[in-house]
Amino acid sequence: MRIPRAYIESTLAVGSDLELPEGTHNHLVKVLRMREGQQLVLFNGDGFDYMATLSSVEKRRSSVKIESAETNTRESTLRIEIGQGLSRGERMDFAIQKATELGVAKVTPLFTERSEVKLSAERQDKRTAHWQQVSISACEQSYRAELMTIESPQSLSDWIEQCDAELKLVLHPHLELAQLTAEMAPKSVALLIGPEGGLEDNEVEFAISKGFKPWLLGPRILRTETAPVAAASVLNYLWGDFN
């Protein structure tokens, strides 16, 4: 039987007792119907899995005893960072969820010329918090113990200027200059992915001028939320932990 996992936003220490946050209590006790004495795994993003036992279960609260800690080795050996053109609602959620499952280290939502999503400063904060929760849920499901970083939305040009990955790729449906081979073996890769409708030619040209290489993912046009899944899978196969 699969042991439930739960993210806890606090310090975890072996031998300590911890009262679970209300949301975690409700999910474990009311949804999963866990009972006193049952085991679960806690994580807080520090790279460890903490084995715990439900020591007390009441109607509105529950507590656990942390029994042991183990290093989690499920992080990809390849650091992948994605600059993802902002897209609408569920498409962005899907991209972030799947990037998390595939071991991506960081996603930065980007304002591009064709982005249909306009966010005020307040809405940016709310959306970033929402995306973080989407990623945390994906970490629980995929057994990651380190959180994927989700940056606040920024301009495409700012992200490109700051990008310092060893290999930088821009996905493009018509250009291919990057010939990727297993022998290249970079330690870090940055992926630039456009929104619905793709990137404008001048945006691609700017990326290329800053060291990005155009990369064509096959003969078919991929949706903005499908592209990071396909790209991260290929990269993990070539240089990460899929091989």
Backbone as JSON, one array per atom type, in Angstrom:
{
  "sequence": "MRIPRAYIESTLAVGSDLELPEGTHNHLVKVLRMREGQQLVLFNGDGFDYMATLSSVEKRRSSVKIESAETNTRESTLRIEIGQGLSRGERMDFAIQKATELGVAKVTPLFTERSEVKLSAERQDKRTAHWQQVSISACEQSYRAELMTIESPQSLSDWIEQCDAELKLVLHPHLELAQLTAEMAPKSVALLIGPEGGLEDNEVEFAISKGFKPWLLGPRILRTETAPVAAASVLNYLWGDFN",
  "N": [[0.84, -1.2, 0.0], [0.54, 2.21, -0.81], [2.27, 4.72, 0.91], [1.0, 7.66, 2.3], [2.04, 11.02, 1.4], [3.02, 14.23, 2.59], [3.37, 17.74, 2.39], [5.05, 19.95, 4.54], [5.34, 23.13, 5.77], [7.59, 23.86, 7.53], [10.26, 23.48, 9.94], [11.55, 20.21, 10.26], [12.23, 17.59, 12.49], [13.86, 14.67, 13.58], [12.4, 12.63, 16.06], [10.77, 14.53, 17.13], [7.53, 15.93, 18.01], [4.67, 16.91, 16.17], [2.06, 19.1, 15.44], [-0.29, 18.84, 12.93], [-0.88, 21.03, 10.14], [-4.06, 22.64, 9.48], [-5.16, 22.19, 6.87], [-3.66, 19.98, 5.97], [-4.32, 18.11, 7.95], [-7.1, 17.84, 7.42], [-7.03, 16.69, 4.84], [-5.61, 14.26, 5.23], [-6.97, 12.96, 7.33], [-9.77, 13.34, 6.98], [-10.22, 13.01, 4.24], [-8.46, 10.93, 3.25], [-8.9, 9.26, 5.34], [-7.16, 8.42, 7.4], [-5.87, 6.88, 10.36], [-5.04, 6.85, 13.88], [-1.76, 5.73, 14.6], [-1.07, 4.99, 12.05], [1.25, 5.21, 9.28], [3.03, 7.89, 7.62], [4.66, 10.02, 5.19], [6.56, 12.91, 5.55], [7.64, 16.0, 4.1], [9.7, 18.89, 3.59], [11.0, 20.27, 1.67], [13.72, 20.21, 1.97], [15.18, 18.15, 0.93], [15.0, 15.73, 2.22], [13.13, 12.82, 3.21], [10.77, 12.37, 5.7], [9.9, 9.97, 7.88], [6.92, 9.35, 9.58], [4.53, 8.91, 12.25], [1.07, 8.85, 12.86], [0.19, 10.11, 15.82], [-1.82, 11.13, 17.34], [-5.23, 11.62, 16.85], [-7.85, 13.72, 16.39], [-11.11, 15.31, 16.08], [-10.81, 17.88, 14.9], [-8.1, 18.28, 14.75], [-4.78, 16.88, 14.47], [-1.82, 15.01, 15.34], [1.64, 14.18, 14.75], [4.38, 11.88, 15.19], [7.71, 12.2, 14.46], [9.73, 9.81, 13.13], [12.06, 8.99, 11.69], [14.58, 9.96, 9.24], [15.3, 10.12, 5.79], [17.57, 10.47, 3.07], [16.38, 11.78, 0.08], [16.6, 10.62, -3.17], [15.59, 11.34, -5.62], [15.88, 13.57, -7.23], [16.62, 15.05, -10.35], [19.69, 14.53, -12.08], [20.35, 16.4, -13.9], [20.13, 19.84, -14.18], [17.34, 21.57, -15.02], [15.93, 24.45, -16.29], [13.1, 26.4, -16.97], [11.83, 28.91, -19.03], [8.74, 29.99, -19.37], [6.33, 31.01, -21.58], [3.6, 33.02, -20.62], [0.44, 31.54, -20.28], [-3.08, 30.77, -20.51], [-4.97, 30.01, -17.55], [-5.71, 26.72, -17.03], [-3.83, 25.66, -18.76], [-1.34, 26.71, -18.03], [-1.19, 25.72, -15.45], [-1.06, 22.98, -16.0], [1.39, 22.8, -17.36], [3.18, 23.54, -15.3], [2.64, 21.59, -13.37], [3.43, 19.21, -14.7], [6.09, 19.78, -15.31], [7.15, 19.8, -12.76], [6.78, 17.08, -12.03], [8.57, 15.95, -13.78], [11.03, 16.62, -12.82], [12.08, 19.17, -13.18], [13.98, 22.04, -12.27], [13.4, 24.79, -11.99], [10.86, 27.13, -12.86], [10.01, 29.93, -14.74], [7.48, 32.14, -15.28], [6.73, 33.98, -18.22], [6.25, 37.23, -19.58], [5.35, 37.79, -22.81], [5.27, 38.98, -26.24], [3.04, 37.86, -27.46], [1.57, 36.92, -25.36], [-1.52, 36.35, -23.87], [-2.36, 36.74, -21.36], [-2.81, 39.09, -18.86], [-1.52, 40.49, -16.01], [-2.0, 42.16, -12.95], [0.06, 43.57, -10.3], [-0.89, 42.57, -7.86], [-2.41, 40.38, -8.7], [-0.39, 38.89, -9.86], [1.07, 38.02, -7.63], [-0.88, 36.39, -6.43], [-1.32, 34.46, -8.41], [1.23, 33.32, -8.6], [1.46, 32.17, -6.04], [-0.62, 30.32, -6.27], [0.37, 28.68, -8.37], [2.56, 27.64, -7.03], [1.32, 25.99, -5.16], [0.17, 24.12, -6.89], [2.52, 22.94, -7.82], [3.57, 21.9, -5.42], [1.67, 19.93, -4.8], [2.19, 18.23, -6.94], [4.77, 17.48, -6.3], [4.28, 15.96, -4.0], [2.9, 13.82, -5.15], [4.77, 12.79, -6.99], [6.9, 12.04, -5.49], [9.04, 13.74, -5.02], [11.41, 15.5, -3.0], [12.45, 17.97, -2.91], [11.46, 21.28, -3.54], [10.22, 22.58, -6.59], [11.37, 25.59, -7.88], [9.4, 28.46, -8.37], [9.36, 31.31, -10.07], [8.34, 34.79, -9.79], [6.27, 36.23, -12.35], [8.0, 37.63, -15.15], [9.55, 39.82, -17.6], [10.29, 38.59, -20.88], [12.74, 39.45, -21.97], [14.22, 40.24, -19.71], [14.52, 37.79, -18.38], [16.01, 36.32, -20.25], [18.38, 37.83, -20.31], [19.38, 37.34, -17.76], [19.84, 34.66, -17.68], [21.96, 31.93, -17.07], [22.58, 29.32, -17.74], [24.37, 26.35, -18.7], [23.8, 25.25, -21.21], [21.66, 26.7, -23.54], [18.46, 26.79, -24.84], [16.02, 27.55, -27.32], [12.78, 26.77, -28.06], [11.53, 26.15, -31.25], [9.34, 26.07, -34.03], [10.23, 25.91, -36.64], [12.95, 26.35, -37.03], [16.11, 24.78, -36.64], [19.03, 24.58, -35.09], [20.41, 23.49, -33.06], [22.03, 20.57, -32.41], [21.61, 17.91, -30.57], [23.47, 15.76, -28.57], [24.33, 12.79, -26.72], [26.92, 12.92, -25.83], [27.49, 15.56, -25.27], [26.65, 16.34, -22.67], [25.8, 18.49, -20.71], [25.6, 20.2, -17.51], [23.56, 21.85, -16.81], [20.55, 23.14, -18.22], [18.73, 25.56, -20.01], [15.44, 26.29, -21.05], [13.54, 27.97, -23.39], [10.25, 28.7, -23.91], [7.47, 29.44, -25.86], [4.25, 31.21, -25.57], [0.68, 30.5, -26.13], [0.34, 30.58, -29.59], [2.99, 31.08, -29.95], [6.41, 32.42, -30.08], [7.39, 35.7, -31.12], [9.23, 36.58, -34.12], [11.26, 38.46, -33.62], [11.7, 38.1, -30.92], [12.74, 35.53, -30.8], [15.06, 35.98, -32.28], [16.37, 37.77, -30.56], [16.86, 36.09, -28.38], [18.61, 34.23, -29.58], [20.73, 35.92, -30.1], [21.73, 36.18, -27.59], [22.9, 33.82, -26.99], [21.23, 31.58, -27.07], [20.17, 28.54, -28.59], [18.29, 27.55, -31.4], [15.84, 24.99, -31.23], [14.28, 22.23, -32.59], [11.48, 20.32, -31.99], [10.65, 17.8, -33.41], [8.35, 17.16, -36.24], [5.78, 18.15, -35.79], [3.49, 20.65, -34.57], [3.53, 21.68, -31.29], [1.42, 22.14, -28.43], [1.58, 24.91, -26.1], [1.61, 23.98, -23.48], [2.28, 21.36, -23.8], [4.81, 21.3, -24.87], [6.9, 21.76, -22.8], [6.77, 19.31, -21.47], [7.48, 17.37, -23.4], [10.04, 18.34, -24.11], [11.52, 18.39, -21.65], [11.48, 15.68, -21.07], [13.0, 14.55, -23.18], [15.49, 15.8, -22.68], [16.09, 14.81, -20.11], [16.35, 12.16, -20.78], [18.62, 12.21, -22.43], [20.66, 13.38, -20.8], [19.99, 13.33, -18.13], [18.23, 11.58, -15.58], [16.78, 9.6, -16.9], [18.01, 7.69, -18.37]],
  "CA": [[0.0, 0.0, 0.0], [1.32, 3.43, -0.91], [2.23, 5.56, 2.11], [0.71, 9.06, 1.94], [3.08, 12.03, 1.6], [2.45, 15.56, 2.84], [4.32, 18.84, 2.51], [4.93, 20.74, 5.75], [6.16, 24.33, 5.62], [8.26, 24.16, 8.8], [11.41, 22.62, 10.22], [11.21, 18.86, 10.69], [13.35, 17.0, 13.23], [13.61, 13.31, 14.07], [12.1, 12.55, 17.49], [9.87, 15.6, 17.57], [6.1, 15.83, 17.8], [4.24, 18.03, 15.35], [0.64, 19.19, 15.11], [-0.42, 19.06, 11.49], [-1.7, 22.17, 9.72], [-5.47, 22.29, 9.29], [-5.39, 21.61, 5.55], [-3.07, 18.65, 5.94], [-5.19, 17.27, 8.79], [-8.35, 17.54, 6.71], [-6.77, 15.78, 3.73], [-5.19, 12.94, 5.7], [-7.94, 12.32, 8.23], [-11.14, 13.37, 6.46], [-10.28, 12.5, 2.86], [-7.81, 9.61, 3.19], [-9.4, 8.5, 6.5], [-6.07, 7.83, 8.18], [-6.17, 6.72, 11.78], [-3.91, 6.84, 14.81], [-0.86, 4.6, 14.43], [-0.69, 4.79, 10.65], [2.46, 5.91, 8.88], [3.03, 8.8, 6.49], [5.94, 10.65, 4.92], [6.52, 14.37, 5.5], [8.8, 16.65, 3.5], [9.6, 20.35, 3.65], [11.8, 20.86, 0.61], [15.15, 20.2, 2.29], [15.82, 17.0, 0.31], [14.83, 14.53, 3.04], [11.82, 12.28, 3.53], [10.66, 12.13, 7.14], [8.9, 8.96, 8.24], [6.19, 9.79, 10.77], [3.36, 8.12, 12.65], [-0.02, 9.61, 13.47], [0.19, 9.78, 17.25], [-3.07, 11.61, 17.94], [-6.21, 12.04, 15.85], [-9.1, 14.25, 16.92], [-12.01, 15.76, 15.02], [-10.33, 19.08, 14.21], [-6.65, 18.37, 14.72], [-4.04, 15.63, 14.64], [-0.39, 15.2, 15.56], [2.49, 13.07, 14.32], [5.71, 11.69, 15.76], [8.68, 11.98, 13.38], [10.52, 8.66, 13.56], [13.36, 8.89, 11.03], [14.74, 10.78, 8.04], [16.1, 9.5, 4.75], [17.87, 11.32, 1.92], [15.61, 11.47, -1.12], [17.52, 10.65, -4.31], [14.8, 11.4, -6.85], [16.13, 14.78, -8.01], [17.36, 14.8, -11.58], [21.1, 14.93, -12.11], [20.44, 17.52, -14.83], [19.33, 20.99, -13.77], [16.56, 22.14, -16.12], [15.2, 25.67, -15.97], [12.21, 26.73, -18.07], [11.14, 30.18, -19.17], [7.49, 29.57, -20.0], [5.43, 32.09, -21.94], [2.35, 32.96, -19.88], [-0.75, 31.08, -20.99], [-4.29, 30.87, -19.71], [-5.5, 29.07, -16.58], [-5.36, 25.32, -16.9], [-2.64, 25.33, -19.54], [-0.17, 27.03, -17.22], [-1.2, 24.76, -14.34], [-0.61, 21.7, -16.54], [2.83, 22.9, -17.63], [3.9, 23.56, -14.03], [2.48, 20.27, -12.75], [4.25, 18.19, -15.39], [7.51, 20.14, -15.13], [7.51, 19.31, -11.42], [6.87, 15.62, -12.08], [9.72, 15.56, -14.6], [12.27, 16.97, -12.15], [12.58, 20.5, -13.53], [14.42, 22.76, -11.07], [12.81, 26.13, -11.86], [10.03, 27.65, -13.94], [9.75, 31.37, -14.67], [6.47, 32.59, -16.25], [7.26, 35.13, -18.97], [5.42, 38.11, -20.41], [5.86, 37.87, -24.17], [4.44, 39.82, -27.1], [1.78, 37.18, -27.77], [0.88, 36.46, -24.15], [-2.86, 36.89, -23.73], [-2.62, 36.92, -19.93], [-2.34, 40.34, -18.28], [-1.61, 40.37, -14.56], [-1.58, 43.26, -12.09], [1.01, 43.13, -9.29], [-1.62, 41.76, -6.88], [-2.76, 39.1, -9.34], [0.85, 38.14, -10.04], [1.36, 37.36, -6.35], [-1.87, 35.33, -6.22], [-1.08, 33.38, -9.37], [2.47, 32.63, -8.22], [1.12, 31.32, -4.89], [-1.41, 29.2, -6.8], [1.26, 27.77, -9.1], [3.39, 26.94, -6.04], [0.5, 24.91, -4.61], [0.1, 23.09, -7.94], [3.81, 22.25, -7.82], [3.69, 21.13, -4.17], [0.86, 18.72, -4.97], [2.91, 17.36, -7.87], [5.9, 16.92, -5.53], [3.73, 14.9, -3.15], [2.55, 12.68, -5.99], [5.92, 12.24, -7.72], [7.91, 11.66, -4.48], [10.16, 14.68, -4.91], [11.56, 16.08, -1.67], [12.86, 19.36, -3.08], [10.43, 22.0, -4.27], [10.59, 23.3, -7.8], [11.25, 27.05, -7.71], [8.56, 29.17, -9.33], [9.63, 32.73, -9.95], [7.26, 35.7, -10.18], [6.34, 36.54, -13.79], [8.88, 38.71, -15.57], [9.63, 39.98, -19.04], [11.15, 37.65, -21.59], [14.08, 40.01, -22.14], [14.92, 40.18, -18.42], [14.89, 36.39, -18.11], [17.1, 35.96, -21.16], [19.6, 38.53, -19.88], [19.87, 36.78, -16.49], [20.02, 33.22, -17.81], [23.37, 31.55, -17.08], [22.7, 27.87, -17.89], [25.47, 25.9, -19.56], [23.23, 25.13, -22.56], [20.42, 27.48, -23.61], [17.7, 26.38, -26.01], [14.71, 28.15, -27.56], [11.99, 25.89, -28.9], [11.05, 26.86, -32.43], [8.74, 25.06, -34.92], [10.75, 25.94, -38.01], [14.41, 26.43, -37.05], [16.86, 23.86, -35.8], [20.48, 24.7, -35.16], [20.98, 22.69, -31.98], [22.11, 19.12, -32.59], [21.87, 17.44, -29.21], [24.02, 14.41, -28.48], [24.6, 12.36, -25.36], [28.29, 13.26, -25.47], [27.59, 16.96, -24.83], [26.55, 16.19, -21.22], [25.81, 19.7, -19.87], [25.06, 20.04, -16.16], [22.35, 22.68, -16.68], [19.94, 23.53, -19.49], [17.6, 26.49, -19.96], [14.51, 26.13, -22.15], [12.62, 29.08, -23.61], [9.06, 28.16, -24.56], [6.51, 30.51, -26.1], [2.86, 31.04, -25.13], [-0.19, 30.18, -27.26], [0.72, 31.41, -30.73], [4.44, 31.06, -30.1], [7.22, 33.62, -29.93], [7.59, 36.53, -32.31], [10.56, 36.39, -34.7], [12.24, 39.32, -32.96], [12.0, 37.52, -29.61], [13.65, 34.42, -31.08], [16.34, 36.57, -32.69], [17.04, 38.3, -29.37], [17.36, 34.95, -27.61], [19.77, 33.7, -30.29], [21.84, 36.88, -29.93], [22.23, 36.02, -26.22], [23.49, 32.5, -26.82], [20.27, 30.48, -27.17], [20.19, 27.8, -29.85], [16.96, 27.06, -31.76], [15.7, 23.53, -31.14], [13.03, 21.77, -33.19], [11.02, 19.07, -31.38], [9.87, 17.0, -34.34], [7.67, 17.84, -37.34], [4.45, 18.61, -35.44], [3.4, 21.83, -33.71], [3.09, 21.3, -29.96], [0.8, 23.16, -27.59], [2.51, 25.52, -25.15], [1.7, 23.17, -22.26], [2.86, 20.06, -24.15], [6.23, 21.47, -25.2], [7.84, 21.49, -21.71], [6.76, 17.88, -21.15], [8.29, 16.68, -24.41], [11.44, 18.8, -24.05], [12.17, 17.93, -20.42], [11.65, 14.23, -21.18], [14.14, 14.3, -24.05], [16.7, 16.23, -22.01], [16.38, 13.86, -19.04], [16.83, 10.93, -21.41], [19.97, 12.42, -22.93], [21.67, 13.77, -19.82], [19.49, 13.27, -16.76], [18.07, 10.28, -14.92], [15.89, 8.7, -17.63], [18.76, 6.67, -19.1]],
  "C": [[0.88, 1.25, 0.0], [1.15, 4.27, 0.35], [1.98, 7.0, 1.7], [1.9, 9.98, 2.23], [2.41, 13.38, 1.78], [3.57, 16.58, 3.0], [4.01, 19.64, 3.77], [5.88, 21.93, 5.65], [6.76, 24.73, 6.97], [9.44, 23.21, 8.95], [10.93, 21.28, 10.74], [12.44, 18.24, 11.36], [12.96, 15.63, 13.76], [13.43, 13.33, 15.58], [11.11, 13.58, 17.98], [8.42, 15.26, 17.28], [5.64, 17.08, 17.06], [2.73, 17.98, 15.16], [0.51, 19.58, 13.65], [-1.24, 20.31, 11.2], [-3.12, 21.71, 9.39], [-5.73, 21.62, 7.94], [-4.84, 20.21, 5.42], [-3.88, 17.66, 6.76], [-6.45, 16.87, 8.04], [-8.13, 16.53, 5.59], [-6.47, 14.37, 4.23], [-6.29, 12.23, 6.47], [-9.35, 12.25, 7.61], [-11.27, 12.81, 5.05], [-9.69, 11.09, 2.77], [-8.22, 8.69, 4.34], [-8.29, 7.76, 7.24], [-6.42, 7.83, 9.66], [-4.89, 6.69, 12.6], [-3.09, 5.56, 14.63], [-0.42, 4.35, 13.0], [0.49, 5.68, 10.27], [2.21, 6.84, 7.7], [4.43, 9.36, 6.32], [5.73, 12.16, 4.84], [7.76, 14.87, 4.76], [8.59, 18.15, 3.54], [10.47, 21.05, 2.61], [13.3, 20.81, 0.86], [15.89, 18.99, 1.72], [15.69, 15.71, 1.08], [13.36, 14.12, 3.07], [11.8, 11.93, 5.01], [9.53, 11.14, 7.4], [8.24, 9.37, 9.55], [5.01, 8.87, 11.02], [2.31, 9.04, 13.25], [-0.15, 9.2, 14.93], [-1.09, 10.2, 17.95], [-3.99, 12.09, 16.83], [-7.5, 12.46, 16.56], [-9.91, 14.8, 15.76], [-11.43, 16.9, 14.21], [-8.81, 19.2, 14.17], [-6.04, 16.99, 14.89], [-2.57, 15.94, 14.77], [0.36, 13.96, 15.07], [3.76, 13.05, 15.15], [6.66, 11.38, 14.62], [9.68, 10.93, 13.84], [11.92, 8.62, 12.97], [13.38, 9.79, 9.81], [15.65, 10.05, 7.06], [16.36, 10.5, 3.63], [17.05, 10.85, 0.73], [16.5, 11.66, -2.34], [16.79, 10.77, -5.65], [14.99, 12.69, -7.65], [16.96, 14.45, -9.24], [18.8, 15.27, -11.46], [21.34, 16.1, -13.06], [19.55, 18.65, -14.33], [18.67, 21.61, -14.99], [15.8, 23.34, -15.6], [14.37, 26.06, -17.19], [11.7, 28.16, -17.95], [9.9, 29.93, -20.01], [6.62, 30.77, -20.29], [4.09, 31.94, -21.24], [1.19, 32.52, -20.76], [-1.92, 31.05, -20.01], [-4.48, 29.69, -18.78], [-4.91, 27.68, -16.55], [-4.12, 24.94, -17.69], [-1.37, 25.59, -18.74], [-0.06, 26.05, -16.04], [-0.63, 23.41, -14.82], [0.9, 21.72, -16.76], [3.63, 22.83, -16.34], [3.81, 22.2, -13.33], [3.42, 19.25, -13.38], [5.74, 18.51, -15.3], [8.0, 19.65, -13.77], [7.71, 17.8, -11.43], [8.13, 15.16, -12.81], [11.05, 16.03, -14.01], [12.86, 18.3, -12.51], [12.88, 21.28, -12.25], [13.7, 24.09, -10.88], [12.0, 26.47, -13.09], [9.81, 29.14, -13.7], [8.68, 31.71, -15.71], [6.93, 33.88, -16.91], [6.16, 35.9, -19.68], [6.08, 38.2, -21.78], [4.88, 38.69, -25.02], [3.09, 39.18, -27.4], [1.06, 36.64, -26.54], [-0.48, 37.15, -24.03], [-3.21, 37.19, -22.28], [-2.0, 38.23, -19.46], [-2.57, 40.29, -16.77], [-1.15, 41.66, -13.87], [-0.6, 42.7, -11.06], [0.34, 42.21, -8.27], [-1.95, 40.39, -7.46], [-1.51, 38.25, -9.61], [1.18, 37.36, -8.77], [0.41, 36.18, -6.12], [-1.63, 34.16, -7.16], [0.19, 32.6, -9.03], [2.23, 31.7, -7.04], [0.3, 30.11, -5.34], [-0.53, 28.19, -7.52], [2.15, 27.0, -8.13], [2.61, 25.78, -5.42], [0.33, 23.77, -5.62], [1.38, 22.26, -7.93], [4.0, 21.4, -6.57], [2.88, 19.84, -4.27], [1.54, 17.73, -5.9], [4.13, 16.74, -7.19], [5.42, 15.77, -4.64], [3.47, 13.64, -3.97], [3.77, 11.99, -6.59], [7.09, 11.87, -6.8], [9.16, 12.52, -4.54], [10.21, 15.22, -3.49], [12.16, 17.47, -1.71], [11.81, 20.07, -3.93], [11.0, 22.61, -5.54], [10.39, 24.79, -7.54], [10.35, 27.62, -8.79], [8.75, 30.66, -9.09], [8.37, 33.54, -10.27], [7.39, 36.0, -11.67], [7.25, 37.73, -14.08], [8.93, 38.79, -17.09], [10.58, 38.95, -19.65], [12.58, 38.17, -21.67], [14.87, 39.95, -20.84], [15.39, 38.76, -18.12], [16.06, 35.97, -18.98], [18.42, 36.58, -20.71], [20.22, 37.87, -18.66], [20.24, 35.31, -16.6], [21.5, 32.86, -17.93], [23.57, 30.04, -17.19], [23.83, 27.53, -18.86], [25.02, 25.75, -21.01], [21.88, 25.84, -22.56], [19.73, 27.19, -24.94], [16.39, 27.17, -26.1], [13.95, 27.23, -28.5], [11.38, 26.69, -30.05], [10.53, 25.83, -33.43], [9.35, 24.99, -36.31], [12.28, 25.97, -38.1], [15.01, 25.33, -36.2], [18.35, 24.04, -36.07], [21.15, 23.8, -34.13], [20.9, 21.2, -32.32], [22.53, 18.53, -31.25], [22.35, 16.0, -29.23], [24.32, 14.08, -27.03], [25.98, 12.8, -24.89], [28.44, 14.7, -24.96], [27.55, 17.06, -23.3], [26.64, 17.48, -20.42], [25.23, 19.39, -18.49], [23.77, 20.84, -15.97], [21.88, 23.1, -18.07], [18.8, 24.5, -19.21], [16.77, 26.32, -21.22], [13.62, 27.36, -22.23], [11.46, 28.57, -24.46], [8.02, 29.28, -24.69], [5.12, 30.21, -25.57], [2.01, 30.49, -26.28], [0.15, 31.12, -28.41], [2.21, 31.52, -30.93], [5.12, 32.39, -29.85], [7.28, 34.4, -31.24], [9.03, 36.33, -32.82], [11.61, 37.23, -34.0], [12.62, 38.8, -31.58], [12.97, 36.34, -29.77], [15.03, 34.95, -31.45], [17.1, 37.14, -31.49], [17.63, 37.17, -28.53], [18.62, 34.37, -28.26], [20.98, 34.61, -30.11], [22.47, 36.77, -28.55], [22.69, 34.59, -25.94], [22.52, 31.34, -26.84], [20.37, 29.85, -28.55], [18.77, 27.33, -30.17], [16.94, 25.53, -31.76], [14.32, 23.14, -31.64], [12.67, 20.41, -32.6], [10.1, 18.33, -32.35], [9.07, 17.83, -35.33], [6.31, 18.43, -36.98], [4.51, 19.82, -34.51], [2.82, 21.4, -32.37], [2.38, 22.47, -29.26], [1.82, 23.69, -26.6], [2.66, 24.7, -23.88], [2.28, 21.78, -22.52], [4.37, 20.16, -24.36], [7.17, 21.22, -24.02], [7.89, 20.03, -21.32], [7.66, 17.12, -22.1], [9.77, 17.05, -24.26], [12.15, 18.27, -22.82], [12.39, 16.42, -20.45], [12.86, 13.88, -22.04], [15.45, 14.65, -23.35], [17.08, 15.28, -20.88], [16.85, 12.52, -19.61], [18.28, 11.07, -21.87], [20.99, 12.56, -21.81], [21.22, 13.67, -18.36], [19.36, 11.85, -16.25], [17.04, 9.37, -15.6], [16.66, 7.57, -18.31], [19.32, 5.6, -18.15]]
}
